[in-house]
Structure formats: structure tokens, C-alpha cells
């Protein structure tokens, strides 16, 4: 999926090339290379394709949306626009088991004997939704979807263990928008508003974003160590 995708979902796009590929080659390549970036890319492809097949004509999907924030930059995996409704979607591509609650700082994962923790994706998605909402001056709904084969143990309503369960939830939240004659016009107006603020993803902007992400990751790693010490010695 290119960095800058504005994909309208008309009926003619229902049979996409991605469905024919069945992701087999990409999954195999990701497994062989064990690249987190490639694994994430494959997950976004899967979610993107499910959205293309399930969303009504006139909906818009924006990919890898980078926007400025007070601290630096934020990059949203997918932004879905259905008329006046906007959704910020955080995609996680994991296998094995995942467990986490809404207020947990870290979520746990394990595959066989391997286990670890990662930053709460609900908190991450809510931050992204807050940034987008500030830019668009409207409510943006946060969503988290797991694109891999992970079994997710979480009772948070905005977390979905498969892309197929995400689509009906989006459609349910957009009942008032679906069927409107000017749905495509409304979606495009919101998209243009976001595009006017969205960073272009130049090489320099990407370098700055990577530096910012690494700094945030180092801070999260430090907080994770404190969280683990607290768990061992409450």
C-alpha cells in the first residue's frame, strides 16, 4: 500500500488484486525476513482490502497519515472517512495470544514460550484520534484491529481481533451517513481538510518522524522497565 492512498470504494474495486493473491507470498516473505516493518505493512494491506470490500461507495480510506503535533509528529495507519464520520484505525499484526485491558499501560503477548509486552494500542489509537480531531474540529473515533492470527483477550469495545469484525462495527456507527446522496462529496470535503494539514511524507519529514518515534520508543522502554519492576515488587 503506497504511503499516500486515497481509495474510494466503488463496486468496481470489490475484486482487488490483493484478494487474488491471498496474501500468501507476502506472509511468507514477512516470515522469512522477520521484519517488523514488513509484517506491519502486510497487516495494513489485509485491513485495507477488507475495508475496500465492505465500505459503501463514496467512503474514503487514507493510508499512513502523518500529521504535526505539539510534541512532534504522529502517523496514523488508516483513516476511514464515511461522510461526516471519521475513524482512526491502529493496525497490529501479531500471532499467538494477546491480553490487555483498557487502562493497562502495557499489553502482554505470548507465542509458545516466547512472551513480551507492547504499548497499549487503545491509548495509542486514542492519541491519534485526538490529534486528528483537533485538526478536523470534529469527533474522531479510535479503533484497534489485529490483522494477524492472534487470539485477543480484551473486553475493550473498540478492539477487534479480525478485520472482518471491524467492518460491521464501522457500518453500524455510520448508519446515519450510509445512503446519503452526497456521501462522496461529504467524505471528500473532510479528506481535503485533512490533506491541507497532512505532511507530505518527504525524506526529511520521514527522518524527523523516525527520530521522534525512536525517542518516544526509548521513553516507553524506560517506562516498561519501571512497570515490570513494579509488577515484580508491588
N, C-alpha and C positions, 0 to 999 in steps of 0.2 A: 504494500500500500504506500503510495508516494507520501511525502511529508505534507503536501498541501492538496487535500482531496475535498471537493465539494460535490458529493454524489447525490443526485436526485434519484429517487427510487420509483421510476415508472414501470409499467408491466413489461416493457421490452428488456429490462435489465434483470428480470427474475432468473433467467438461465445464465448465470455467470460462469466464467471460466473457472473460478475457484471451486464451484460445486463439482465440476467435472474432474478436477484434479484430486478431489477428496483429501487434499492436504497431505497425502501420503509422502510425496517427495520432500516437502518442507519439514514435516515432522521428523523424517529420517535424518535429514541434513542437520536439523537443530539438535537431535540426539547425539549425532556423531561429533559435532563441533562443541557441544555443551556451552554454547554462547548464550548468556542471559539476554543480550540484546536481540539475537535471532529468535530465541524462544518467545520473548515478548512480542516480537513482530508477527510471528505465526499466530499467537493468540489474538492479536488485534485483527488479523486477517479473518479469522474464523468468526469473531463477533461482528465485524463489518459486513461479512457476507450474509449472516443471519438477519441483520438489520435490513439489508437491501431487499431480502425476500419477504420480510414481514411488515415493513412500514408502508403506510399508504402513499400513493402518488402525491408528490408535492413536498414530502418530507426531505430534509437535508441532513447529511452526515458530514461533519468536518473532522479531519484526522490530524493528530499531533498539533493541537492548537497551542502555540506559545504566546503568552501574554505577560506584560510587565506587571510587577507587584512592588509594594513598598520595600520589600527585602531584596528583591532580585527579579527572577522570572519564574513562571510556572508553566508546565507543559501538560496539557490535558490529552489523554489518549484518544477519546472520541467525544465530540459534542453533537448531540442529536437535537434538531430543531423541527418541531411539528407545529406549524402555525405560530402561536404566541408562546407555546410551551418549549422550554429549553432544559436539556438534561446533560449533566457532566458525568461521563462514564469512565471509571477506572477499571482497566482490564488487568487481571492477574492470570498468568498461565502456569499452573502448578499441577503436580501429580501427588499421589499419596493421600494424606489426610491433613485437613486444616481446621483449626479450632480457635475461636475468638469471640469475645463479647464486645458490645458497643463501646464501653468505657475502658477496655483494656488498652494499655499503651502499646503492647506488642501482642501479635497473634502467633500461635505455635503451628509448626508444620512438622510432619514426620513421614518418611518413606522407609519402611523396613526398620533398620537400626539407625538410620540417619535421621537426625532431628535438628530443628533450629527455630528461629523466631524472625519475624519481619514486622515492620512498622504497620500499625493498624490501618488497613486500606479504607475503612469508613471515614476515619479522621482525615486521611489524605484526600478522599473524594469531596468531603465537605469543605475543605480549604479551597480546592479548585472551584467548587460551586460558588463559594463566597467571592472569590476573585472575579469570576465571570458575572455574577450578579451585580457586583459593584460597577463593572464596565457597562453592562447592558441595562442597569437600573430596573431589574426585574428579578423575580424569584427563579433560581436555577436549582433543579432537583439533583441531588447527588445519587449516583448508582455505582455499585461494585459488582462485577461479573467475573467469575472464574471460567476461563476458556479451556483449561486442560481437563484431565480426568480426575482431579482432586475431589474427594468427598469432604464437603464443607459442613462443619458442625457449628452453626451460628444461628441465632434467632433474630438477627437484625433484619428488619423488613426490606431494606434497600440492597441486600446482598443476595446474589443469585449464583447458584452453583453451576449453571449451564447457560449459554446464550439463548437457548430455546425458551427458557423460563423468563428471560429478560424481556423478550418481545411482547408477550401478552401483558406484562405489567406496564410497559410503556403505552401500549394501546389503551389499556384501562384508564390510565391517567390523562389520556388525550381524547377522551370521548367527546368533549365539547368542541374540539378542533376538527376531528375527522368528519368529512362530508361537507365542510365549508367550501363554497365555490372558489374563494380566493385563497385557499390554503397555501398554494405555492407562492403567491405574492407575499403573504404574511411571513412565510418562512424565509423568503429571500430578503425581506426588509430587515429581519433580525440578523441574518447572516452578514449582510452588508455592514450593519452597525458593528458587529464583532470584527469583521475584516478591516475596518478602519483603524482599529486599535491593535489588532494582531501583529506580532512581529513577523518579519518576512522569512526568518529562518536562514539568514545569511551565515557564511562561515564564521564571521566574527561573533554574531549573536549566538551561534551554537557553541562556540568556545566559551563565551561568558556563561552560558547556561550550564555547561558541563562543569566549569569551575564552581559555580554556585551549588549545583547538585552534590558535588564532591564535598564541599564544605558542610552542607546540611547532612550528608551521609555520615561524615565524621562526628558531627554533633549527636546524631541519632545513635551511632555506635557507642559513644560515651554514655548516653542515657540508658542504652540497653545493658551495658555492663553494670550500671548502678541498679537497674531493675532486677538483674539476675542476682546480684549480691543481696538485695533486699528480700528476694524470694528465698534465698538460702538462709538468711538471718533476719527474719521479720522482727 
